[in-house]
Amino acid sequence: MSRTLRAILMVALLASCGGGNFSAPRNLDNACSILKQRPTYMSAFRQAERRWGVQPHVLMAMIYQESKFIGNARTPYRYVLGVLPMGRQSSAYGYAQALDATWDEYRKATRKYGARRDRIDDATDFMGWYMTQTRERNGIALSDARAQYLAYHEGHTGYRRASYNAKPWLLRVAGEVGARSITYEQQLASCRVRGR
């Protein structure tokens, strides 16, 4: 076999092994740093903003809380007797931690049948779609990251029933999402990012 043919086969083999960079960016407390490391994120955020009206800092705060920007994030396993794995806690997957049924509903509603939860552009589009529905169903402003997160976590019906009030830990986390959104907004205003 010639060297050229071997080199082509090696490149093809390596290309087929990986799907993407699913690791988290460094320094997740700095929006400018995140976007400097992952320039494609900003174009995904801007695209979701144009389509759904959700601003990048809100999307970033939600993604931070859901997956810490890890594209193939999954929920932990459940264990029987503390040692035997019994499946994952839920079907949540990807940047947005979208559940199987909700993701299928999104793909059907938007006709984006090839959308994948581990692609940032699809995940941000999904979040924009869901948050727009939250605004329509529950009257929550797209800029209200705290309330949007509560509805995202509890679902539209759960939010209407105020199920989050029985979960002090969730109220605390939602407050953190709201605060992170404000921090990211201030940081993004101070740095010049591409992808508009």
C-alpha positions as CSV (number, residue, x, y, z in Angstrom):
1,M,0.0,0.0,0.0
2,S,1.4,3.4,-0.9
3,R,2.2,6.1,1.6
4,T,-0.4,8.4,0.1
5,L,-3.2,5.8,0.3
6,R,-2.2,5.0,3.9
7,A,-2.3,8.7,4.8
8,I,-5.7,9.1,3.3
9,L,-7.0,6.1,5.1
10,M,-5.6,7.4,8.4
11,V,-7.2,10.8,7.9
12,A,-10.5,9.2,7.0
13,L,-10.4,7.0,10.1
14,L,-9.5,9.8,12.4
15,A,-12.3,12.0,11.0
16,S,-14.9,9.3,11.5
17,C,-13.9,8.8,15.2
18,G,-14.9,12.2,16.6
19,G,-18.1,14.1,16.4
20,G,-17.2,17.4,18.1
21,N,-15.6,19.1,20.9
22,F,-18.0,18.4,23.8
23,S,-15.7,19.6,26.6
24,A,-16.6,22.8,28.5
25,P,-14.8,26.0,27.9
26,R,-12.5,27.2,30.6
27,N,-13.5,30.1,32.9
28,L,-17.3,29.7,32.7
29,D,-17.7,32.8,34.9
30,N,-16.6,35.1,32.1
31,A,-18.9,35.3,29.0
32,C,-16.1,37.0,26.9
33,S,-13.7,34.2,27.7
34,I,-16.3,31.5,26.7
35,L,-17.0,33.2,23.4
36,K,-13.3,33.8,22.7
37,Q,-12.7,30.0,23.1
38,R,-15.8,29.0,21.2
39,P,-16.5,31.7,18.5
40,T,-19.3,29.5,17.0
41,Y,-21.4,29.9,20.1
42,M,-22.0,33.6,19.4
43,S,-23.4,33.0,15.9
44,A,-25.7,30.3,17.4
45,F,-26.9,32.8,20.1
46,R,-27.4,35.6,17.6
47,Q,-29.4,33.2,15.3
48,A,-31.6,32.2,18.2
49,E,-32.0,35.9,19.1
50,R,-33.1,36.8,15.6
51,R,-35.6,33.9,15.4
52,W,-37.0,33.9,18.9
53,G,-36.1,37.1,20.5
54,V,-34.1,35.6,23.4
55,Q,-30.9,37.5,24.2
56,P,-27.5,35.7,24.3
57,H,-26.9,36.4,28.0
58,V,-30.1,34.7,28.9
59,L,-29.3,31.7,26.8
60,M,-25.8,31.5,28.2
61,A,-27.0,31.6,31.8
62,M,-29.5,28.8,31.1
63,I,-27.0,26.6,29.3
64,Y,-24.5,27.2,32.1
65,Q,-27.0,25.9,34.6
66,E,-28.2,23.0,32.5
67,S,-24.9,21.6,31.1
68,K,-22.0,23.8,32.0
69,F,-21.5,24.1,28.2
70,I,-20.8,20.4,27.8
71,G,-22.4,19.3,24.5
72,N,-23.0,15.7,25.4
73,A,-24.0,16.2,29.0
74,R,-26.3,13.5,30.5
75,T,-28.0,13.1,33.9
76,P,-26.3,10.8,36.4
77,Y,-27.2,7.1,36.7
78,R,-29.7,5.8,39.3
79,Y,-28.5,2.9,41.4
80,V,-30.3,0.1,43.1
81,L,-28.8,-0.8,46.5
82,G,-26.2,1.8,45.9
83,V,-24.2,-0.2,43.3
84,L,-26.3,-1.6,40.5
85,P,-26.9,0.9,37.7
86,M,-30.6,1.2,36.8
87,G,-30.6,3.7,34.0
88,R,-30.3,7.5,34.0
89,Q,-32.3,9.8,36.1
90,S,-34.0,11.2,33.0
91,S,-33.6,11.4,29.2
92,A,-32.2,14.9,29.4
93,Y,-29.2,15.3,27.0
94,G,-27.0,17.9,25.5
95,Y,-26.3,21.6,26.0
96,A,-30.0,22.3,26.8
97,Q,-30.6,19.1,28.7
98,A,-33.7,18.6,26.6
99,L,-35.9,15.6,27.4
100,D,-36.6,13.2,24.6
101,A,-40.4,14.0,24.4
102,T,-39.9,17.8,24.4
103,W,-37.1,17.5,21.9
104,D,-39.3,15.5,19.6
105,E,-42.1,18.1,20.0
106,Y,-39.6,20.8,19.1
107,R,-38.4,19.0,16.0
108,K,-41.9,18.4,14.8
109,A,-43.1,22.0,15.5
110,T,-40.1,23.6,13.8
111,R,-39.7,20.9,11.1
112,K,-36.0,20.6,12.1
113,Y,-36.0,16.8,12.0
114,G,-32.2,16.6,11.8
115,A,-31.6,18.8,14.8
116,R,-29.3,17.3,17.5
117,R,-29.1,18.2,21.2
118,D,-25.3,18.1,21.1
119,R,-25.0,20.9,18.6
120,I,-25.0,24.4,20.0
121,D,-27.0,26.0,17.2
122,D,-29.8,23.4,17.6
123,A,-29.7,23.6,21.4
124,T,-30.0,27.4,21.4
125,D,-32.8,27.3,18.8
126,F,-34.6,24.7,21.0
127,M,-34.2,27.0,24.1
128,G,-35.5,30.0,22.1
129,W,-38.5,28.0,20.9
130,Y,-39.3,26.7,24.4
131,M,-38.8,30.1,26.1
132,T,-41.1,31.8,23.5
133,Q,-43.8,29.2,24.3
134,T,-43.2,30.0,28.0
135,R,-43.9,33.7,27.3
136,E,-47.0,32.8,25.4
137,R,-48.4,30.3,27.9
138,N,-47.2,31.9,31.2
139,G,-46.6,35.5,30.4
140,I,-42.9,35.4,31.3
141,A,-40.7,38.0,29.6
142,L,-37.9,36.5,27.5
143,S,-35.5,38.7,29.5
144,D,-36.5,37.2,32.9
145,A,-33.9,34.5,33.2
146,R,-35.0,33.5,36.7
147,A,-38.7,32.9,35.9
148,Q,-37.8,31.4,32.5
149,Y,-35.5,28.9,34.3
150,L,-38.3,27.9,36.7
151,A,-40.7,27.3,33.8
152,Y,-37.9,25.4,31.9
153,H,-37.2,23.2,34.9
154,E,-40.8,22.6,36.0
155,G,-42.5,22.7,32.6
156,H,-45.3,25.0,31.5
157,T,-48.0,23.3,33.6
158,G,-45.7,22.9,36.7
159,Y,-44.9,26.6,36.5
160,R,-48.6,27.6,36.3
161,R,-49.2,25.4,39.4
162,A,-46.2,27.1,41.2
163,S,-44.7,23.6,41.9
164,Y,-41.3,25.4,42.4
165,N,-42.5,26.9,45.7
166,A,-42.2,23.5,47.3
167,K,-38.5,23.3,46.2
168,P,-36.3,25.8,48.1
169,W,-33.2,24.5,46.3
170,L,-34.8,25.2,42.9
171,L,-35.7,28.8,43.9
172,R,-32.1,29.3,44.9
173,V,-30.8,27.9,41.6
174,A,-33.2,30.0,39.6
175,G,-31.9,33.1,41.5
176,E,-28.4,32.1,40.6
177,V,-29.4,31.8,36.9
178,G,-30.9,35.3,37.1
179,A,-27.8,36.7,38.6
180,R,-25.5,34.9,36.1
181,S,-27.6,36.3,33.3
182,I,-27.0,39.9,34.5
183,T,-23.3,39.2,35.0
184,Y,-23.0,37.8,31.4
185,E,-25.0,40.7,30.0
186,Q,-22.6,43.2,31.6
187,Q,-19.6,41.2,30.4
188,L,-20.9,41.0,26.9
189,A,-21.4,44.7,26.8
190,S,-17.7,45.3,27.7
191,C,-16.2,42.9,25.2
192,R,-16.5,42.9,21.4
193,V,-17.6,39.5,20.2
194,R,-18.0,38.3,16.7
195,G,-20.8,36.3,15.2
196,R,-23.4,38.9,14.6
